[in-house]
């Protein structure tokens, strides 16, 4: 066994990235990192009883992109691995949605990979990020003023996406490819200094290696690993303390103001982030100054009122408590919504300013709390993946809708459920439902249904997370 193969295998086992018998979609761009990833996973496939499927997205940004797609197809066929090639007009999408080309390409790529994984029934997507990518990300985030989560860098495992090469360097990758006589495509745009991330790779890191520390890559990665572990501990502590100072009323988390203000500032910031996420907000929509505005507003004594935040969010301060709330859609008009939910993957519902992320994960004791009614995380819900009737959809309510509420006998009309939970009438038409043809699995933000419950016999968990923009 080569040193590279052994190193990757140990990393996969240490981080529990791939379970025996899993089907894995491998994202292959044609670059050295993804070529090495596919090759080494093909070598390791018998050890893990793993089935592979290659996915390549042509972003239609470069003249050479067609050649890259043809290269990936030939390479996959030479390894006797099935391949799916897709196309996306990334530049047009970025202009329409006011996104940078890099951001639009990333969004299109992961959406495509999720689509392929869903089509072939793969609970894992493997991509080729390596140690160098980790270092660039950490430095990039540090320079823009990120918190611990940003300095922790690229996660090894996130939302069904795994990164088996995160422990190896670009040099090790190229040496591995060369030792096997593997060729790869070179994207010349990666060598330009038009983008800040490229300038970090092409200019800053070589300067740091030469002038300060020849092992700066390992040093930065080590720092990221330390911060990541400590960030997890702080995150668990914040979650534990938050449970003791909140109550849920009508789908909203009410936080005890006095108890919140008695805690250290570092925990207050984390708690604000958790409350926003649990109410369905997206953290990337809130910056450092937004959190500072919230904290300053909460510290002012003897005041009640509202602080308006990005994307229609409000911080509402009452007598001894505060909540985060999403304003109703403009003009009170809520269009009817009905679209397929990407499993796994992320589904955007722009009509409701909402996205829903679906992950498929092996069941272990970390998910034992899903056996109970998961109400403490009202914008998350877990189900037994094998018992879900795919495809599933996200839609708004219809006349006569009924749900089998979790933990209760019989069915209940959605209208009566809203009455019982005192959901304001003007908000009811904008509440998303996750459904199949004949079952309501989840009333997002309020109740999950009784179908496909997680039990001790569950093999895979379907974890759904809703985020308002």
Secondary structure as UniProt FT lines:
FT   HELIX           3..15
FT   TURN            20..21
FT   STRAND          23..27
FT   HELIX           32..48
FT   STRAND          51..58
FT   TURN            63..64
FT   HELIX           65..78
FT   TURN            79..80
FT   STRAND          83..87
FT   HELIX           90..96
FT   TURN            97..98
FT   HELIX           101..120
FT   STRAND          124..126
FT   HELIX           131..143
FT   TURN            144..145
FT   HELIX           148..151
FT   STRAND          157..158
FT   TURN            159..160
FT   STRAND          161..162
FT   TURN            164..167
FT   HELIX           170..179
FT   TURN            180..181
FT   HELIX           188..191
FT   HELIX           196..199
FT   HELIX           200..204
FT   HELIX           205..211
FT   TURN            214..215
FT   HELIX           216..243
FT   TURN            244..245
FT   STRAND          246..249
FT   TURN            250..251
FT   STRAND          252..256
FT   HELIX           257..261
FT   HELIX           265..278
FT   TURN            279..280
FT   HELIX           283..285
FT   HELIX           288..299
FT   TURN            301..302
FT   STRAND          305..308
FT   HELIX           310..312
FT   STRAND          313..317
FT   STRAND          321..326
FT   HELIX           330..332
FT   STRAND          338..340
FT   STRAND          345..349
FT   HELIX           350..352
FT   STRAND          354..362
FT   HELIX           365..371
FT   TURN            372..373
FT   TURN            375..376
FT   TURN            378..379
FT   STRAND          380..384
FT   HELIX           385..387
FT   STRAND          393..395
FT   TURN            399..400
FT   STRAND          402..403
FT   TURN            406..407
FT   STRAND          412..413
FT   HELIX           414..420
FT   TURN            421..422
FT   HELIX           425..428
FT   TURN            429..430
FT   STRAND          433..435
FT   STRAND          440..443
FT   TURN            444..446
FT   STRAND          447..449
FT   TURN            451..452
FT   TURN            456..457
FT   STRAND          460..468
//
